[in-house]
Amino acid sequence: MYNRFNTLALTWHDENTSYLHYDEKGILESIFRSILSTNAVSFALLNEDGIIVIISENFCNFLGFCYEELVGRSLLSLADEDDNNVNMTLNNARCNSYSVEKMFRRRDGESVWGRLHISLIKDRNNRHSYFVVYCEDITSQKTQINEMHAMESIYQTMFTSLREVSISPDQLNEIHDLDELGVCLRIPGYEQLVSEHFLDLICQLTGADGAYYGYNESTQSLSLIKSLGKCKEDFISSLKYDFRLGEERGLVGRVAETREPLYIPDVFAEPRWIYSGLETTIRSCYLIPVYYRSKLFGVISLFSSQPDGFSHAKQDFADRIVFYISLALENIRFFTDMIHTYERLNIIQKQLLQAQKMDAIGQLAGGMAHDINNQMTIIQACIDLYKANPDKIDLDSIILKIRKAAEHSSNLTRQLMFFGRKQPQFKSIINLNINIVSLQNVLKYMSNDNIEIKLELDPDLRMIYADTNSINQVIMNLVLNARDAMPDGGKLTIKTANIEYDQVTPPPDVPKPHFRYYVCLSVVDRGLGIEEKMLSHLFEPFFTTKEVNKGIGMGLSVVYGIAKAHEGWVNVVSQPGRGSTFEVYFPAVEQ
């Protein structure tokens, strides 16, 4: 090789450097000899058609072929099978010095990347002679770039899947039991994600064929989900074999059990290779468990048609990609479980809230039944009076009294039904005073006989944009809470007022609002009061200071949630033995 290069170099030197000084000619000859002999440089000389004439030993090692195998072959065809790409690269180099990045497939099947710097050597008469190619090994840089792109692709797929693990507010309002929840939650399966996205990605990046075995926790078995490449036609798709954890026969079960990757450099020399009796192009195999901590998702198998087809670098690269895949699947699993738990809590909260309503209705029923019975007595007395003296009784007066008594009873039952029924949310512009007055009778029956309810309503109260049902719920929950705080009775005051934002101090967790005016609903009791250490927990679901079986701890958390949903907040002022004041702030409609 050296003699051939020396002859070519000197021939080119004699024809094209006669005008150089003798010392300069010697220097040029020394440069060519140095380039050829050094092991640090990947250098080649190509003819006008891109055929290798001379190539350095380091370049041969880079490509994985010996010198005799490369001379006479097209260098660029080792990277591009398409002749058009080869011709385009040579044409670019003819115009000017040209640099291009190419991926070469070594004889052992390994992929390497080189940055080629191509220059055209011309003689004195401007005749085309040779292409000089210097190759820079950029495999490690490309591996890092591919790894970053793989991470980006994996996490983009993960975020897309997380967006699908969702449920709209409208759907949530329609769900009333846990059986309906699973139907509405759209949860992508791990097998679907790996087979449709991740297996293709890792096979493309490693240049290998592959298969994915998904793990079924209930049966503790792994079954083939998808295969890619030549192995698909060979046998894997047609051979339906389920592996089990720790199974002696087969390697997939062992990898799943040990959670350790397994490399088989020659499958024909591996006694546990269960497909040894079948004709196949697979010669080496790398199996990687897909898991995160204790959660096993499956096993990815990578195949090569070359013996020992997976170098340590390729194994490490595949391990890192599978780790990113495992981490993405775990994030999806965790987020899915979190969403499912949250929605379950939402449904249970709605069920408990409805149970709380039913409990309140039970308390209402006694007082309301007594009042309705009084109205029925009035109606019956009017009828009996008219029957006894039909000629002396003013019929219109009797009918008017009966009508008033019936309307009074009807209003009571309507409010009771309204309170107990599930109502959809619908916001509109309302006057909070009207809601309070309309609930006055209901509030009276919800309270004990020894509690006096007093209203202090601002006659010039601003309007708010709110859901009437939710506002009524807030009023009743606060009144029930105040009633329970005064077991010995007392005065309960309901107030409304217009407030400017600068006049109040919202809790620290309330973001700075963009409203100037607010409407404040206050419920004041002279009851037992609340210890300071309890105040920070008041609005937590299921937190209660009441005795067992005296409450479920949802009333104030519902008030907090409704206020927040209306872009408002709740303030509490309380001292043990001096009562409590609950203030709910709602944004006022601009006038």
CORFEN-V826066 format. One record per backbone hydrogen bond with DSSP energy under -1.0 kcal/mol. NH is the residue of the N-H (numbers start at 1). CO is the residue of the C=O. If there is no record, write none. Layout:
nh=NH co=CO
nh=NH co=CO
This chain:
nh=5 co=1
nh=6 co=2
nh=7 co=3
nh=8 co=4
nh=9 co=5
nh=10 co=6
nh=11 co=7
nh=12 co=8
nh=13 co=9
nh=14 co=10
nh=15 co=11
nh=16 co=12
nh=17 co=13
nh=20 co=17
nh=25 co=21
nh=26 co=22
nh=27 co=23
nh=28 co=24
nh=29 co=25
nh=30 co=26
nh=31 co=27
nh=32 co=28
nh=33 co=29
nh=34 co=30
nh=35 co=31
nh=36 co=32
nh=37 co=33
nh=38 co=34
nh=44 co=133
nh=45 co=54
nh=46 co=131
nh=47 co=51
nh=50 co=47
nh=52 co=73
nh=53 co=45
nh=54 co=45
nh=56 co=43
nh=60 co=56
nh=61 co=57
nh=62 co=58
nh=63 co=59
nh=64 co=60
nh=65 co=60
nh=70 co=66
nh=71 co=67
nh=72 co=52
nh=73 co=70
nh=75 co=50
nh=78 co=75
nh=79 co=76
nh=80 co=76
nh=86 co=82
nh=87 co=83
nh=88 co=84
nh=89 co=85
nh=90 co=86
nh=91 co=87
nh=92 co=88
nh=93 co=89
nh=94 co=90
nh=95 co=91
nh=96 co=92
nh=98 co=118
nh=100 co=116
nh=102 co=114
nh=104 co=112
nh=105 co=78
nh=106 co=110
nh=109 co=106
nh=112 co=104
nh=114 co=102
nh=115 co=136
nh=116 co=100
nh=117 co=134
nh=118 co=98
nh=119 co=132
nh=121 co=130
nh=123 co=127
nh=126 co=123
nh=129 co=121
nh=131 co=46
nh=132 co=119
nh=133 co=44
nh=134 co=117
nh=135 co=42
nh=136 co=115
nh=138 co=113
nh=142 co=138
nh=143 co=139
nh=144 co=140
nh=145 co=141
nh=146 co=142
nh=147 co=143
nh=148 co=144
nh=149 co=145
nh=150 co=146
nh=151 co=147
nh=152 co=148
nh=153 co=149
nh=154 co=150
nh=155 co=151
nh=156 co=152
nh=157 co=153
nh=158 co=154
nh=159 co=155
nh=160 co=156
nh=161 co=157
nh=162 co=158
nh=163 co=159
nh=164 co=160
nh=165 co=161
nh=166 co=164
nh=172 co=168
nh=173 co=169
nh=184 co=180
nh=185 co=181
nh=193 co=189
nh=194 co=190
nh=195 co=191
nh=196 co=192
nh=197 co=193
nh=198 co=193
nh=199 co=194
nh=201 co=197
nh=202 co=198
nh=203 co=199
nh=204 co=200
nh=205 co=201
nh=206 co=202
nh=207 co=203
nh=208 co=203
nh=209 co=303
nh=210 co=228
nh=211 co=301
nh=212 co=226
nh=213 co=299
nh=214 co=223
nh=215 co=297
nh=216 co=221
nh=220 co=216
nh=221 co=216
nh=222 co=243
nh=223 co=214
nh=225 co=212
nh=226 co=212
nh=228 co=210
nh=232 co=229
nh=234 co=230
nh=235 co=231
nh=236 co=231
nh=239 co=235
nh=241 co=239
nh=243 co=222
nh=245 co=220
nh=246 co=253
nh=247 co=244
nh=255 co=251
nh=256 co=252
nh=257 co=253
nh=258 co=254
nh=259 co=255
nh=262 co=287
nh=264 co=285
nh=267 co=283
nh=269 co=266
nh=270 co=267
nh=273 co=270
nh=276 co=273
nh=278 co=275
nh=283 co=304
nh=284 co=304
nh=285 co=264
nh=286 co=302
nh=287 co=262
nh=288 co=300
nh=290 co=298
nh=292 co=295
nh=295 co=292
nh=297 co=290
nh=298 co=290
nh=299 co=213
nh=300 co=288
nh=301 co=211
nh=302 co=286
nh=303 co=209
nh=304 co=284
nh=308 co=265
nh=315 co=311
nh=316 co=312
nh=317 co=313
nh=318 co=314
nh=319 co=315
nh=320 co=316
nh=321 co=317
nh=322 co=318
nh=323 co=319
nh=324 co=320
nh=325 co=321
nh=326 co=322
nh=327 co=323
nh=328 co=324
nh=329 co=325
nh=330 co=326
nh=331 co=327
nh=332 co=328
nh=333 co=329
nh=334 co=330
nh=335 co=331
nh=336 co=332
nh=337 co=333
nh=338 co=334
nh=339 co=335
nh=340 co=336
nh=341 co=337
nh=342 co=338
nh=343 co=339
nh=344 co=340
nh=345 co=341
nh=346 co=342
nh=347 co=343
nh=348 co=344
nh=349 co=345
nh=350 co=346
nh=351 co=347
nh=352 co=348
nh=353 co=349
nh=354 co=350
nh=355 co=351
nh=356 co=352
nh=357 co=353
nh=358 co=354
nh=359 co=355
nh=360 co=356
nh=361 co=357
nh=362 co=358
nh=363 co=359
nh=364 co=360
nh=365 co=361
nh=368 co=364
nh=369 co=365
nh=370 co=366
nh=371 co=367
nh=372 co=368
nh=373 co=369
nh=374 co=370
nh=375 co=371
nh=376 co=372
nh=377 co=373
nh=378 co=374
nh=379 co=375
nh=380 co=376
nh=381 co=377
nh=382 co=378
nh=383 co=379
nh=384 co=380
nh=385 co=381
nh=386 co=382
nh=387 co=383
nh=388 co=384
nh=389 co=385
nh=393 co=389
nh=398 co=394
nh=399 co=395
nh=400 co=396
nh=401 co=397
nh=402 co=398
nh=403 co=399
nh=404 co=400
nh=405 co=401
nh=406 co=402
nh=407 co=403
nh=408 co=404
nh=409 co=405
nh=410 co=406
nh=411 co=407
nh=412 co=408
nh=413 co=409
nh=414 co=410
nh=415 co=411
nh=416 co=412
nh=417 co=413
nh=418 co=414
nh=419 co=415
nh=420 co=416
nh=421 co=417
nh=428 co=466
nh=430 co=464
nh=435 co=431
nh=436 co=432
nh=437 co=433
nh=438 co=434
nh=439 co=435
nh=440 co=437
nh=443 co=439
nh=444 co=440
nh=445 co=441
nh=446 co=442
nh=447 co=443
nh=451 co=448
nh=452 co=490
nh=454 co=492
nh=456 co=494
nh=461 co=458
nh=464 co=430
nh=466 co=428
nh=471 co=467
nh=472 co=468
nh=473 co=469
nh=474 co=470
nh=475 co=471
nh=476 co=472
nh=477 co=473
nh=478 co=474
nh=479 co=475
nh=480 co=476
nh=481 co=477
nh=482 co=478
nh=483 co=479
nh=484 co=480
nh=485 co=481
nh=486 co=483
nh=489 co=486
nh=490 co=450
nh=492 co=452
nh=493 co=524
nh=494 co=454
nh=495 co=522
nh=496 co=456
nh=497 co=520
nh=499 co=518
nh=501 co=516
nh=503 co=500
nh=504 co=501
nh=510 co=507
nh=518 co=499
nh=519 co=586
nh=520 co=497
nh=521 co=584
nh=522 co=495
nh=523 co=582
nh=524 co=493
nh=525 co=580
nh=528 co=485
nh=534 co=531
nh=537 co=534
nh=538 co=535
nh=540 co=537
nh=542 co=553
nh=543 co=540
nh=550 co=547
nh=558 co=554
nh=559 co=555
nh=560 co=556
nh=561 co=557
nh=562 co=558
nh=563 co=559
nh=564 co=560
nh=565 co=561
nh=566 co=562
nh=567 co=564
nh=568 co=563
nh=571 co=583
nh=573 co=581
nh=575 co=579
nh=577 co=528
nh=578 co=575
nh=581 co=573
nh=582 co=523
nh=583 co=571
nh=584 co=521
nh=585 co=569
nh=586 co=519
nh=588 co=517
nh=589 co=463
